[in-house]
Amino acid sequence: MTGGIGSGKSEVSKRLVSLGAELIDADLIAREVVRPGTPGLAAIAREFGEDVLLPDGTLDRPRLASMVFADEERRKALNAITHPLIGRRSQELLEAAAPGAVVVYDMPLLVENGLAGLHDVVVVVDVPEETQVQRLVSGRGMAEADARARIAAQATRSERLAAATHVIDNSGPPEALDTQVQALWAELRARASV
């Protein structure tokens, strides 16, 4: 499952988990692989400098984000550190899933990393860009320019939709989202039982 920042992937994931799906969340794994004491955090500090660490030794995410979202080469350097670590941990979790389980891999950068072809189903959670901006500004307290920079750093809406086997339109009311997720779940369960 993928979608742009602010599209509501987490809401869809939450609903699928409540129905019985096993979730592998790339964002959570990305945090896990850069906890204090990990090789990932040490590599980031070497690459970006000790000033990306807070006094308690944790990653200063806003500082690092301001560096990498303003400079494509810096973002590539960060991805070169974190993506292999995220990939390895994701594979471990996938191998630990129950036999016959519906595993939802919530991966925001699925399209950007050219990974759509590796999955049986690609669900895109979709909203218009202006909805993304509004959600990031009002819900996460981002400045509008920062929200637009993060959106611009990701695949375009049309690129994501082109990779989709299924689209969840999350621009409507919660009950419309529930209906779509229920239909998706029924299809995923049917596929898993084949």
Solvent accessible surface area in square Angstrom, and as a share of the most:
residue,aa,sasa,rsa
1,M,16,0.07
2,T,0,0.00
3,G,0,0.00
4,G,1,0.01
5,I,20,0.10
6,G,8,0.08
7,S,1,0.01
8,G,17,0.17
9,K,20,0.09
10,S,76,0.49
11,E,67,0.30
12,V,0,0.00
13,S,4,0.03
14,K,124,0.52
15,R,53,0.19
16,L,2,0.01
17,V,66,0.38
18,S,93,0.60
19,L,57,0.28
20,G,50,0.49
21,A,7,0.06
22,E,62,0.28
23,L,64,0.32
24,I,9,0.05
25,D,26,0.14
26,A,9,0.07
27,D,79,0.41
28,L,112,0.56
29,I,4,0.02
30,A,28,0.22
31,R,127,0.46
32,E,47,0.21
33,V,19,0.11
34,V,6,0.03
35,R,141,0.51
36,P,72,0.45
37,G,83,0.80
38,T,34,0.20
39,P,105,0.66
40,G,1,0.01
41,L,10,0.05
42,A,46,0.36
43,A,21,0.16
44,I,1,0.00
45,A,9,0.07
46,R,183,0.67
47,E,74,0.33
48,F,12,0.05
49,G,28,0.27
50,E,124,0.56
51,D,78,0.40
52,V,0,0.00
53,L,45,0.22
54,L,74,0.37
55,P,144,0.90
56,D,107,0.55
57,G,26,0.25
58,T,46,0.26
59,L,17,0.08
60,D,21,0.11
61,R,81,0.30
62,P,100,0.63
63,R,114,0.41
64,L,9,0.04
65,A,15,0.11
66,S,73,0.47
67,M,59,0.26
68,V,4,0.02
69,F,65,0.27
70,A,88,0.68
71,D,59,0.30
72,E,87,0.39
73,E,113,0.51
74,R,69,0.25
75,R,43,0.16
76,K,107,0.46
77,A,23,0.18
78,L,27,0.13
79,N,41,0.21
80,A,72,0.56
81,I,31,0.16
82,T,14,0.08
83,H,52,0.23
84,P,64,0.40
85,L,37,0.18
86,I,23,0.12
87,G,39,0.37
88,R,141,0.51
89,R,75,0.27
90,S,7,0.04
91,Q,89,0.39
92,E,93,0.42
93,L,55,0.27
94,L,85,0.42
95,E,127,0.57
96,A,82,0.64
97,A,23,0.18
98,A,55,0.42
99,P,139,0.87
100,G,56,0.54
101,A,31,0.24
102,V,12,0.07
103,V,46,0.26
104,V,11,0.06
105,Y,39,0.15
106,D,6,0.03
107,M,16,0.07
108,P,16,0.10
109,L,53,0.27
110,L,5,0.02
111,V,29,0.17
112,E,62,0.28
113,N,60,0.31
114,G,63,0.60
115,L,52,0.26
116,A,23,0.18
117,G,79,0.76
118,L,136,0.68
119,H,62,0.28
120,D,126,0.65
121,V,25,0.15
122,V,5,0.03
123,V,9,0.05
124,V,0,0.00
125,V,1,0.00
126,D,12,0.06
127,V,3,0.02
128,P,51,0.32
129,E,80,0.36
130,E,105,0.47
131,T,35,0.20
132,Q,3,0.02
133,V,8,0.05
134,Q,105,0.46
135,R,69,0.25
136,L,0,0.00
137,V,60,0.35
138,S,81,0.52
139,G,64,0.62
140,R,146,0.53
141,G,66,0.63
142,M,31,0.14
143,A,59,0.46
144,E,90,0.40
145,A,76,0.59
146,D,77,0.40
147,A,0,0.00
148,R,83,0.30
149,A,41,0.32
150,R,62,0.22
151,I,19,0.09
152,A,85,0.66
153,A,26,0.20
154,Q,31,0.14
155,A,9,0.07
156,T,74,0.43
157,R,97,0.35
158,S,80,0.51
159,E,88,0.40
160,R,10,0.04
161,L,63,0.32
162,A,91,0.71
163,A,27,0.21
164,A,25,0.19
165,T,81,0.47
166,H,39,0.17
167,V,73,0.42
168,I,6,0.03
169,D,71,0.37
170,N,12,0.06
171,S,56,0.36
172,G,41,0.40
173,P,69,0.43
174,P,87,0.55
175,E,112,0.50
176,A,39,0.30
177,L,8,0.04
178,D,59,0.31
179,T,95,0.55
180,Q,49,0.22
181,V,2,0.01
182,Q,99,0.44
183,A,67,0.52
184,L,8,0.04
185,W,32,0.11
186,A,64,0.50
187,E,72,0.32
188,L,20,0.10
189,R,101,0.37
190,A,57,0.44
191,R,115,0.42
192,A,37,0.29
193,S,88,0.57
194,V,165,0.95
